[in-house]
Amino acid sequence: MKFVKDEDEERRDYIFQKDEKTKFGAKFIIIVLIILVGAVVASGIHFEWF
């Protein structure tokens, strides 16, 4: 099974496709996770858990 499929390949056994939707989705998910981690750290500092 291949991990990333190029745009011009004719195959169906892949996880991600190398196109604009996948790139946008990956960036969006990474940014959201960074914001969530920052919120957890900020709330921990605010409530003096750290």
C-alpha positions as CSV (number, residue, x, y, z in Angstrom):
1,M,0.0,0.0,0.0
2,K,1.3,3.4,-1.0
3,F,1.1,6.3,1.4
4,V,0.8,9.3,-1.1
5,K,-0.6,9.0,-4.6
6,D,0.7,11.4,-7.3
7,E,-2.0,13.1,-9.4
8,D,-1.2,11.2,-12.6
9,E,-1.1,7.7,-11.1
10,E,-3.8,5.2,-11.8
11,R,-4.0,3.3,-8.6
12,R,-6.5,2.8,-5.7
13,D,-4.3,1.6,-2.8
14,Y,-3.2,4.9,-1.3
15,I,-3.9,6.9,1.9
16,F,-3.3,10.5,0.8
17,Q,-3.5,12.1,-2.6
18,K,-1.1,14.8,-3.6
19,D,-3.5,17.6,-4.5
20,E,-4.7,21.0,-3.2
21,K,-7.5,19.6,-1.0
22,T,-5.2,17.3,0.9
23,K,-2.6,20.0,1.4
24,F,-5.2,22.5,2.7
25,G,-6.8,19.8,5.0
26,A,-3.5,18.8,6.5
27,K,-2.5,22.5,7.1
28,F,-5.9,23.2,8.6
29,I,-5.8,20.2,11.0
30,I,-2.2,21.0,12.1
31,I,-3.2,24.7,12.8
32,V,-6.3,23.6,14.8
33,L,-4.2,21.1,16.9
34,I,-1.6,23.8,17.6
35,I,-4.4,26.2,18.8
36,L,-5.9,23.5,21.0
37,V,-2.6,22.7,22.6
38,G,-2.0,26.4,23.2
39,A,-5.5,26.7,24.8
40,V,-4.7,23.7,27.1
41,V,-1.4,25.3,28.2
42,A,-3.0,28.7,28.7
43,S,-5.8,27.3,30.8
44,G,-3.3,25.3,32.8
45,I,-1.3,28.4,33.5
46,H,-4.4,30.4,34.3
47,F,-5.7,27.8,36.8
48,E,-2.2,27.3,38.2
49,W,-2.0,23.6,37.3
50,F,1.5,24.0,35.9
